[in-house]
């Protein structure tokens, strides 16, 4: 400690101390002009120059049941997320939950996602979408594989959904009428169409009504065989033998889950069988007007990317498939005693949609 008492010496000492202080401060200032980011506003000891960690986006997927169309929807959705920069196990955490066709499981999944506070929830099929929309209020919700979002009460407007919900509907407005017109024009002996249906599914009930209205214009009647679960499908299909000249199913999750039984009945009894989804045609139905569910899921996935990057679901229109064409399974037609005519082929825009044709 300095104890000088002379006034002049004290001034000299103060001046010397100022000079020393300046000499010490200069290199510190120069060091602060380097490439390190500013620490303004940060607490002492924070690692301001550490690289910022990637944010992990959390997406929940609720699916009512396993079957090809819904699985393909999910695969297309995840592919679109990846193409949009959201890669599973890198910056994306996917929580996939399948209700296995059980309504209690379905509701529990919706409640789980509400509690988990996901960044986005994707609900595949109408029952899953209804359970999610009922429970998830503060998180963006997208739906896919839903036939009629309005009657399912998922949104109040297709053009301006509002709120936190939007999505991709899986039926083109012309799909069912076109298929019914195809049956009436190309199968003139068909006077009654049997429909295996779970009328507890709103999408299925809506499509059956649409089919009835379209067939009525051709004086073709509809007879229903109701089911409550996939194990009922075989008996329902058999009940149509002798009562229906053809069989048709909608985008009905319950029925599609047991569709092999219908294919067997149609093949054994030589009854033309038609479906509303391409995957069932690939399995063994004769024809549909449809699209690939992978493309449908991809369409929903592109909407998800927009939302995760800042778009508001309520401002996004509900989308519809933009590709609709006649698809025919030649091998299934032959197995069910149907000849593929030139008239049928002429209705196809893409000749590649004639599946399993003899080489």
C-alpha positions in Angstrom: 0.0 0.0 0.0 1.3 3.5 -0.9 1.4 6.0 2.0 3.0 9.1 0.4 1.7 12.3 1.9 3.2 14.9 -0.4 0.7 16.6 -2.6 2.9 16.6 -5.7 3.9 13.0 -5.2 0.3 12.0 -4.8 -0.6 13.6 -8.2 2.3 11.8 -9.8 1.3 8.5 -8.3 -2.3 8.9 -9.6 -1.1 9.7 -13.0 1.1 6.7 -13.0 -1.7 4.5 -11.9 -3.9 5.8 -14.8 -1.2 5.0 -17.3 -0.8 1.5 -16.0 -4.6 1.0 -16.0 -4.8 2.1 -19.7 -1.9 -0.2 -20.6 -3.8 -3.2 -19.1 -7.1 -2.2 -20.6 -5.9 -1.9 -24.2 -5.2 -5.6 -24.9 -8.5 -6.5 -23.2 -10.3 -4.1 -25.6 -8.4 -5.5 -28.5 -9.3 -9.0 -27.5 -13.0 -7.9 -27.4 -12.8 -6.9 -31.0 -12.1 -10.4 -32.2 -14.6 -12.9 -33.6 -16.3 -13.9 -30.4 -20.1 -13.2 -30.4 -21.3 -10.4 -28.1 -22.1 -11.4 -24.5 -24.4 -8.5 -24.0 -27.5 -9.5 -22.0 -25.9 -12.8 -21.0 -25.3 -13.9 -17.4 -21.7 -14.3 -16.2 -20.2 -17.6 -17.0 -22.5 -18.5 -20.0 -21.0 -20.3 -22.9 -21.9 -17.6 -25.5 -19.6 -19.0 -28.2 -21.0 -22.6 -28.0 -22.8 -23.8 -31.2 -26.6 -23.6 -30.9 -28.1 -27.1 -30.6 -30.7 -28.1 -33.2 -34.3 -28.0 -31.9 -36.0 -31.4 -31.9 -39.5 -31.2 -33.3 -42.0 -33.5 -31.6 -44.7 -35.0 -33.8 -47.4 -37.4 -32.6 -49.1 -39.7 -35.1 -52.4 -41.4 -34.2 -53.6 -44.2 -36.5 -56.9 -46.0 -35.9 -55.8 -49.4 -37.3 -53.1 -51.1 -39.4 -54.0 -51.6 -43.1 -52.2 -50.7 -46.3 -53.9 -47.4 -47.2 -53.4 -45.9 -43.7 -49.8 -47.3 -43.5 -49.0 -45.7 -46.9 -50.5 -42.4 -45.7 -48.2 -42.4 -42.7 -45.2 -43.4 -44.9 -45.9 -40.5 -47.3 -46.3 -38.1 -44.5 -42.9 -38.9 -43.0 -41.3 -38.8 -46.4 -42.6 -35.2 -46.9 -41.3 -34.2 -43.5 -37.9 -35.6 -44.4 -37.8 -33.7 -47.7 -38.8 -30.6 -45.8 -35.8 -30.9 -43.5 -37.3 -32.8 -40.6 -35.5 -36.1 -40.2 -36.4 -38.7 -37.7 -33.9 -39.2 -34.9 -32.0 -36.1 -36.0 -34.2 -33.1 -35.5 -37.5 -34.9 -35.4 -39.0 -37.2 -32.7 -41.9 -39.2 -33.9 -44.4 -40.7 -31.4 -46.5 -43.2 -33.4 -49.5 -44.7 -31.7 -51.9 -47.3 -33.2 -55.3 -47.8 -31.6 -55.7 -51.3 -33.1 -59.3 -50.5 -34.0 -60.3 -49.9 -30.3 -62.2 -46.8 -29.5 -60.9 -46.7 -25.9 -57.3 -46.9 -27.1 -58.2 -44.2 -29.7 -59.4 -41.8 -27.0 -56.5 -42.5 -24.8 -54.1 -41.6 -27.6 -55.8 -38.3 -28.1 -55.5 -37.5 -24.4 -51.9 -38.6 -24.3 -50.9 -36.2 -27.1 -52.8 -33.4 -25.4 -50.8 -33.9 -22.3 -47.5 -34.3 -24.1 -47.6 -30.9 -25.7 -46.3 -32.0 -29.1 -45.3 -29.5 -31.8 -47.8 -31.1 -34.2 -50.2 -34.1 -34.2 -51.1 -36.0 -37.3 -54.3 -38.1 -37.1 -54.9 -40.8 -39.7 -58.5 -41.8 -40.4 -61.7 -40.2 -39.1 -62.0 -41.9 -35.7 -58.5 -40.9 -34.8 -59.0 -37.4 -36.1 -62.1 -37.0 -34.0 -60.4 -38.2 -30.8 -57.4 -35.9 -31.4 -59.5 -32.8 -32.3 -61.6 -33.4 -29.2 -58.6 -33.4 -26.9 -55.8 -31.4 -28.5 -56.6 -27.7 -28.3 -53.2 -25.9 -28.1 -51.2 -27.8 -30.7 -51.5 -27.8 -34.5 -53.5 -30.8 -35.7 -53.5 -32.3 -39.2 -55.7 -35.1 -40.4 -55.4 -37.5 -43.3 -57.5 -40.4 -44.7 -60.6 -38.5 -43.7 -63.5 -38.6 -46.2 -65.8 -35.9 -45.0 -64.2 -33.4 -42.5 -67.4 -31.4 -42.2 -69.8 -34.1 -41.2 -67.1 -35.5 -38.9 -67.0 -32.1 -37.3 -63.3 -31.7 -37.6 -63.6 -28.3 -39.2 -66.4 -25.9 -39.9 -65.1 -24.7 -43.2 -63.0 -26.4 -45.9 -61.6 -23.1 -47.2 -61.0 -21.4 -43.8 -60.9 -24.1 -41.1 -59.9 -21.6 -38.4 -58.5 -22.8 -35.0 -55.7 -25.3 -34.8 -57.0 -27.9 -37.3 -56.7 -28.6 -41.0 -55.7 -31.5 -43.1 -56.1 -33.7 -46.2 -59.4 -35.3 -47.2 -58.9 -38.6 -49.0 -61.8 -38.6 -51.4 -62.2 -36.6 -54.5 -65.8 -35.3 -54.8 -66.1 -37.2 -58.2 -64.6 -40.5 -57.0 -67.7 -42.4 -55.8 -70.1 -41.1 -58.6 -67.6 -42.0 -61.3 -67.1 -45.5 -59.9 -70.9 -46.0 -59.7 -71.3 -44.7 -63.3 -68.6 -47.2 -64.4 -70.4 -50.1 -62.7 -73.8 -49.1 -64.3 -72.4 -48.6 -67.8 -69.9 -51.5 -68.0 -71.9 -54.0 -66.0 -75.5 -53.7 -67.4 -76.6 -57.0 -65.7 -75.9 -55.5 -62.3 -79.2 -54.4 -60.8 -78.3 -54.6 -57.1 -75.0 -53.6 -55.4 -74.3 -55.1 -52.0 -72.3 -52.9 -49.6 -70.4 -54.3 -46.6 -70.3 -51.3 -44.2 -69.7 -50.2 -40.6 -72.2 -47.4 -40.4 -70.7 -46.4 -37.2 -67.9 -44.8 -39.2 -69.1 -41.4 -40.4 -66.9 -41.5 -43.5 -68.4 -44.9 -44.6 -72.0 -43.8 -44.0 -71.4 -40.7 -46.0 -69.9 -42.6 -49.0 -72.7 -45.1 -49.0 -75.3 -42.3 -49.3 -73.3 -40.9 -52.1 -73.1 -44.3 -53.9 -76.9 -44.8 -53.4 -77.7 -41.4 -55.0 -75.4 -42.1 -57.9 -76.7 -45.6 -58.6 -80.4 -44.5 -58.3 -79.8 -42.5 -61.4 -79.2 -45.8 -63.2 -82.1 -47.6 -61.4 -79.6 -49.7 -59.5 -80.4 -50.6 -55.9 -78.2 -50.9 -52.9 -78.5 -53.6 -50.2 -76.4 -53.3 -47.1 -74.6 -55.9 -44.9 -73.6 -54.2 -41.7 -70.6 -55.0 -39.6 -69.2 -53.8 -36.2 -65.7 -55.2 -36.4 -63.4 -57.0 -38.9 -64.4 -60.4 -37.7 -68.0 -59.7 -39.0 -66.8 -59.1 -42.5 -66.8 -62.7 -43.8 -70.3 -63.4 -42.6 -71.6 -60.1 -44.1 -70.0 -60.8 -47.5 -71.5 -64.3 -47.5 -74.9 -62.8 -46.7 -74.8 -60.9 -50.0 -74.5 -64.0 -52.1 -77.8 -64.4 -54.0 -78.9 -60.9 -53.0 -76.4 -58.7 -54.9 -75.1 -58.8 -58.4 -71.9 -56.9 -57.3 -70.2 -55.9 -54.1 -68.8 -52.5 -53.2 -66.9 -51.2 -50.1 -66.1 -47.6 -49.1 -63.1 -46.2 -47.3 -64.3 -48.1 -44.3 -61.5 -48.9 -41.8 -63.4 -51.8 -40.2 -64.2 -53.4 -43.5 -60.9 -52.9 -45.2 -59.2 -54.6 -42.2 -61.0 -57.8 -43.1 -61.2 -57.4 -46.9 -59.5 -60.7 -47.7 -62.8 -62.4 -46.7 -64.7 -60.3 -49.3 -62.2 -61.1 -52.0 -62.5 -64.8 -51.3 -66.3 -64.7 -51.5 -66.2 -62.6 -54.7 -63.8 -65.0 -56.3 -65.5 -68.2 -55.2 -69.0 -67.0 -56.2 -67.9 -65.0 -59.3 -69.3 -61.7 -58.0 -67.7 -58.5 -59.3 -66.1 -56.7 -56.3 -65.3 -52.9 -56.3 -63.6 -50.7 -53.8 -63.0 -47.1 -53.1 -59.2 -47.4 -52.5 -56.4 -48.4 -54.8 -54.7 -50.7 -52.2 -57.8 -52.9 -52.1 -57.8 -53.1 -55.9 -54.2 -54.2 -55.8 -55.2 -56.9 -53.3 -58.1 -58.2 -55.3 -61.0 -55.8 -56.1 -61.7 -55.2 -59.8 -61.7 -51.5 -60.0 -61.8 -48.0 -58.4 -61.4 -44.4 -59.2 -58.6 -43.5 -57.0 -55.0 -42.5 -56.2 -52.0 -43.6 -54.2 -52.3 -43.2 -50.5 -48.6 -42.5 -50.3 -49.2 -39.4 -52.4 -52.1 -38.5 -50.1 -49.9 -38.7 -47.0 -47.1 -36.8 -48.8 -49.6 -34.0 -49.5 -50.5 -33.9 -45.8 -46.8 -34.0 -44.9 -46.1 -30.9 -47.0 -48.8 -29.1 -45.1 -47.1 -30.2 -41.8 -43.7 -28.7 -43.0 -45.4 -25.4 -43.6 -47.0 -25.4 -40.2 -43.7 -26.4 -38.4 -42.1 -23.4 -40.2 -44.7 -21.0 -39.0 -47.9 -21.3 -41.0 -51.2 -21.3 -39.1 -53.4 -24.4 -39.6 -56.6 -22.4 -39.5 -55.4 -20.4 -42.5 -54.7 -23.5 -44.7 -57.4 -24.9 -46.9 -58.3 -28.6 -46.5 -56.7 -30.3 -49.5 -58.1 -33.1 -51.8 -56.3 -35.6 -54.0 -55.3 -33.9 -57.2 -54.9 -37.1 -59.1 -58.0 -39.3 -59.9 -58.1 -42.1 -62.5 -59.7 -45.4 -63.2 -57.6 -48.3 -61.8 -58.4 -51.9 -62.9 -56.9 -55.2 -61.6 -57.0 -57.5 -64.6 -56.1 -60.6 -62.6 -58.9 -59.9 -60.1 -61.4 -59.3 -62.9 -60.5 -62.7 -64.5 -60.7 -64.5 -61.1 -64.2 -63.0 -60.6 -65.4 -63.9 -64.1 -65.1 -60.5 -65.7 -63.7 -59.6 -69.1 -61.8 -56.4 -69.4 -63.2 -54.7 -72.5 -61.8 -52.0 -74.7 -64.5 -49.7 -73.4 -63.2 -50.1 -69.9 -59.6 -49.5 -70.9 -60.7 -46.3 -72.8 -61.8 -44.8 -69.6 -58.3 -44.8 -68.2 -56.1 -41.8 -68.5 -52.9 -43.7 -67.5 -52.7 -47.2 -69.1 -50.3 -48.1 -66.3 -53.4 -48.3 -64.1 -54.3 -51.6 -65.7 -52.7 -53.8 -63.0 -51.6 -57.4 -63.4 -52.4 -57.6 -67.1 -51.2 -60.7 -68.9 -47.9 -60.0 -70.7 
